[in-house]
Amino acid sequence: MEKINFDINQFLQAISFAIDFVEIDILGASQNHSRRVAYISLRIAEELGLSEQDKSDIVAFSIMHDNGLCEESLHTEFDFRNLPQLRRMEGLKEHCIFGENNIKDYPLAGKNKNIVKYHHENWDGSGFFGLKEDEIPLLAQIIGLADFVDNVYHFEKERKKEIKDFIISNKGKRFSPQIAEAFLKVASHQKFWLDLKNEFIWIALKSHAVPNIKQLTWKEIFSITKVFVSIIDSKSRFTGRHSSGLIEKTKIACDFYNFDETTTQKMLIAASLHDLGKLAVSSDILEKPAKLNAAEINVMKAHTYYTKIALSQIEHFDEIKNWSANHHEKLNGNGYPEGLAADRLCFNSRLLACLDIFQALTENRPYRKGMKFEDAFAIMKKLAKQNDIDAEIVNGFIPQLKNIAF
């Protein structure tokens, strides 16, 4: 099977904005939080003289440090958004466990384990799991400092004195003395603070980050993107199986149309990431029990744009970004976000659009129950008749899904 050079850290940096939106929604974090945590952690790692592997991994772990937030928020009925910032972080222990489990099989550069799980541990043993001092993995200690201080003080606001005073006062308590000193040394230069501003953080991280390039098959890349299925689907209890259900139906369609293995795996990747941009949509909109108003509809419609922007930054994803982001375009040009018409929508984009509609119609939503096959199929035939979606796919393939459990 074909292998390509795939930079895992480039992929994670590209989708980091979507994870940031989850933290903004649940924790009240600031824009570019995960990138700032990655940059601060990397600069501390450089100051401590860590290996290239550790520097590569610390970027990946930093970007993914709160990847379990959606799942924890889904499993609790308590709304942490009503709490002060510090209390929100103190009340979210389970996201560390969910997050660690999500990335346990990621092909990172080194052999670091339990970094995400223990990134809320404190030097004095007062964290979630009671680990103290060097019982806490070094990378977890570094990320913990960067994450905590950015969440509380928001580095982009350049509150230098407050941040430095806080680090000094918590040296040997919340933070390792060695890591605190490394931070203070790095933070003594103006460039460090300028790099953390929203307009510069992307460039700053890119210029310092160590690549993690692996020779991977498309099937192996799909196993990486599948991690985001649980994150995306957990954004709302009403979409708990949307992406995973779409992946199942995409595989059936690829087999039906005799796609080769490479195209099949690329389609599965596109299905797994098609709603990545929904992480940027507030849970209040996703779970609204009534019809959305015009402003909310526009916010919801923007999710495909966000998906395309993110996937456009990943090498080798040119086809995937289009298949993934075009699932709300219509053959008559009345779709979104670009209003692409039939002559600009390839078969694979049309196929994923049909599968996404079928999946959505047959699952529960806040305002209705999931439909039976016959009702969903009737609606899709009507959409095909008005030239919204491909009639050949609707009539030729969708009946194959009649006996699929959903």
N, C-alpha and C positions, 0 to 999 in steps of 0.2 A: 504494500500500500504506500502511496505517495507520502513523503515526509517533507515538512517545510521548517524553516527557521522561524520560531515563534517566540517573541519577547513577552514573557508573562508579565513583567513589570510594566511594559508599555500598555498592555491590555488593561491591567488594573488601574493605571493612571487615567486611562481614557474613560473608564466607567466610574471613577471616583466621585464625580459630581453627583451621580445618581444616589450613591450611598450617603453623600453629604445631605441631600434633601431629606432622607429618612431621619437623620440626626437633627436637622432643623425642625422637622415636624414633631418629633417625639421629645427631644431634649432641649430644643431651643438653641442648638449649636449655631455657630456662624457659618457663612458661606465659605467654602474651601477648607473646612475643618480637617478633613482627612489628609489633604495635601499639606496643610501646615504641620500636622502631627508627623507626617512622613519626613518633611524637610527638617524640622527641629530634631527629630530622632536621628536622622542621617548625619546632621552636623555634629551632634553629640557623639555618635559612633565614630565619626572621623577623628574627633578630638581624643577619644579613648584609644585610637589605633586598632579598631576592630578589623577583622579580615574582610576581604572583598565579598565573600559569601554572606557574612553577617550583615554587611552594608546593603547588599542586594535584598536579603530577606527582611531587613527592618523596614524597608520601603513597602514591601508587600504586606507585612503584618500591620503596619501603620494604616494603610488604606483600608484593610479589612478588619480593623480592630473592633468595630461596632457592627459587624455584618449580621449579628444575631438579634439586633434590636427589633426588627419587624416581627420575628417569631415570638420574642418575649411579650411584645405588646399585644400580639394575637392571643396569647395564653393567659393574659390577665385582664380583668374587667376594670382595673383602676386606671384613671387617666393621669399619667405622670406630668402632662403638660400644665396642669394646674398647680404644680409644686414649684418652689424656688429652684434655681439651677442646681445647687449642691445637693438638695434632697432628691432631685430626679436621678442623679448619678448614683447616689447611695442606695436607691431602691431597685436597681436593675441588675441584680446578681445573675439571673438565669441567662441573660444575653451573652455572658462570657462563655457559658457552657454550650449554648446553641452555636455561637460563632466559632468556637474551637472545633466542634464536630463538623461544621460545614466545610472547613478547609483542611481537615486532617490528612487528606490524600493529595493536596496540592503539590505539584512538582517544583518545590522551591530549591534554591541554590544549596542551602546547608541542611543540617539535621535538627534544627531548632524545633522544640515541641512546647506546647502549652503556653505559648506567648500570648495569644488572644485570651485564653482562659484566665491568666493571672495578671492581666494588665491593670487591674484595679487593686492589686495588693500594695500594701504600704510597708516601708522599711521597718517600722516598729511593730509589725504584726497585726495591725488594726484593719486590714482589708477583709474582703468577702470570705476568703478561705483560710485566714489566719497564718499564712506564710510570712516569714520575716527575714530580713537581711538577705544573705546569699542563698536562702532557700528559694527565693524568687528568681526565675530566669532573668539574666542580664537584659536581654532585649525587651522583656516585659517591663522591667524597671524603667528603662529609657522611655518607652512608649507611654508608660503610665504618667511620667512627669509631663511630657509634651501634651498628652490628652487632657489631663486634669487642669493644667494651667491655661490652656487655650479655651477650654470650656468655661472656666470661671472668669478669665480676664480678657479673652479675645485679643490675640496678638496683633491682629490687623489694626487695632486702635492705638497701638504703640504706647501702651501704659508701662513704660520701661521701669520707672522707680517702683511702682506697686508690685510688678512681677518679680523684680530682683529682690525686693524686701521679703516677699512671700517665700521665694526659694530659699533665701538665707534663714528665715525663721523656721522653716520646715526641714532644714538639713539635719539628718540623723533622726528625724521623726517620720514624716511622710516619705521623704526622699533619701536615697543613698548619698552620703557625703561626697563620694567620688563623682557621682553623676551630677549632683548639684554644682560642684566646682567646675565640671566640664561645661555645663550649661552656661554658667556665669562667664567663663572665658570666651566661649563662642559669642555670647550676647554682648560682649564688650565692644564689638565692631558695628558701626552704623549699617553696613551692608546687610547684616543679619536681619535687622528690623525692616529695612526697605524690601528685602526679598519676601518677607511675610505678608506684604500688602496684597490685596486681592488681584490687582492688575499685574503683579510680578511673580506671584507664587508658582504659577505653572512653569514659567521659563526657569526660575530658580531651581525647582525640583528636577526638571529635565536636565539641567546642566550638571547637577551633582549626582543624580541617581546612577546606580550601577545596573546595567542590563542583566536580565536573567533569560538568556536565549537558549531554548531547548529545540532539538530536532524532534518534532511531534507529527503524528498522523492527524488527519482531520477528526478521527474518532477520539483520539486523546485530547484534542482541543475541545471537542464537545463535552468531554468529561469535566473539563475546567469550567466551561460556561454553564453547565448544569447546576453548579453551586448557586447560581443566581436565580434559578427557578424557584427555590424555596424562599429566597429573600423577596423576590418580586411578588409571588403569590401570597406571601404572608402580609403584604401591605394592607390587605382587606380580608375579612373572614368570608366575604362573598366571592372572592376570586381565589380561594384556597387551593383549587386544582386547575385553574385556567391554563397556565402555561404547560403544566405537566400533561393535562388532557390534550392540549394542542400538539405537543410532541408525539404522543401516542398516535394521533390521527394523521400527523405528518408522515410518520414511518409507514403507516398503512398505505397512504397515498403514493409515497415514493416507490414502494413495492408494486403497487397497482400499475404505475406508469413505467416500471422497469428502469428507474434511474440507476446510474452507476453508483458505486460505493462512495466516491468523493462527493458527488452531487447530493446524495442522500445525507451524508454527515453534515454538509454545509446547510442543507435545509433544516436539519434538526437543530443546528446552532442558531439559525435565524429564528426558528420557533421558540427556542429557549430564551432569546433576548428580545423578542418582538415588543414586549411591554416594559422594557428597561426604563423607558421614560416615565412610566407611571409612578416610579419612586419619587418623581418630582411633583406629584399631585397630592394635595393634602388628603389625609384619611377622612376628613370631614366631608369632602366631595365624593370620594370613592364609596363611602358608606351612607350617603344621604338617602333616607327612606322614601323621599319624594322625587319628582322629576327635577332635573337640574335647571336652573335659570340660565339666561343667555351668557352671562359672565362666567358661570361655572362650566358651561359647555365649552367655551373657548379655552379655559384652563385645561379641561380634559383633552380637548383636541390637540393641544400642544405636545402631548406625550410622544407622538410619533416623530415630531421634529427633534425632541431631545434624544430619542433613540438614535436617529440618523447622525446627529452631531457627534455623539459618543462613539459610534461604530466607525465613523469616518476617520477617526484618529488611529485605527488599528490596521497595521500592515496585513495584506492578504485578505481583507474583509470587504473588498469592493462590491462583489456580488451579494454577499451576506447582508450588508448594510441596506441595500435596496430591497431585497426580498423581505427583510425584517421590518423596515420602516414604511413600506408601501401598503401595509395591510388595511388601511382605511381609504386608499385611493379608489376611484370608481372609473369604469371604462368610459363613461360619458363625460368625464372631466369634472364631476361635481364632488369629488372626494377631498380629503385633506391629508397632509398639510400643503401639498404643492399643486393640487388640482390636475394631476397627470391624467391624460386620456389614454385610450386603448393603444395607440401607436407607441406609447412610452412605457407600457406595462408588460413585462415579459411574462411567459407562462408561469414561472415559479412564483412571481409576485401575485399573479391572479389566483394561483392555487392556495397560497398561504392566506390570502384575503378570504377566500371561500371557507377554508377550514376554521379560521378565526371566528367568522360569523356563526358557523354551525356550533362551535364550541360555546360561544357566548349565549346563543339562544337556548341551549339545552342545559344550562347551569342556573342555579338560583342567583338572583340579584336582589338588592335591598327593596326594590319596588315590585318584584314579581317572582313567581316560581319558575323553575326551569321547565322548558317545553318538552313534550313528547316528540319523537322523531317526525311523525306525520305533520305536526304543526310547524316545526322548524323547517322541514323540507318545503312545505307550501309557501312559507315566507321567502325562502331562498329562490324558488321558482319565480315568484313575483318580482324579486330584485333583479333576477336575470332578464326577465321580460322587459323591464324598464332600463336595461343596459347599465345597471350598476355593477354587476358581477358577471363572470364568464358562464354562459348557458351550457357550454359543452362540459365544463367541470361539474356544474350543478346536476345535470341530467346523466352524465356519464360516470361520475365517481361517487357523489354524495349518497346514492342508494346503497353503496357498499358499507355504509356506516349504520345501516338500519338495525342490525343485531348486535352492535357494540354496546357494552354496558357503559353508561355515563350518568 
